[in-house]
Amino acid sequence: MLKSGQRICGSGAALGTAPIVQNKAYFQVSIQQNGIWGIGVATRSAVLNSVPVTANCWVLREDGQIAANGELLGKIDEPIEEGDCIVSIRFLKR
């Protein structure tokens, strides 16, 4: 459920409509409630109606895993908790 165009609650996903046309992208997310979530980018062909999304996406998950197309790339050491603000996710096109 999308609230006021800025908050996602419950089950589901949001996919932006603006393409990343530069070599870099940046966005900010505030975690308002613990749960199962992922933050990242995906192509329009990604299946967003089940979690975790594993194909056609690059994502940071609630447990700190960093994955691309279902493959684990790494894990951040700091736990991500309610009230945290994730302010520096950068995707570099090569």
Buried (B, 14 or more C-beta within 10 A) or exposed (E): EEEEEEEBEEEEBEEEEEEEEEEEBEBEBEBEEEEEBBBBBBEEEBEBEEBBBBEBBBBBBBEEBBBBBEEEEEEEEEEBEEEBEBEEBEEEEE
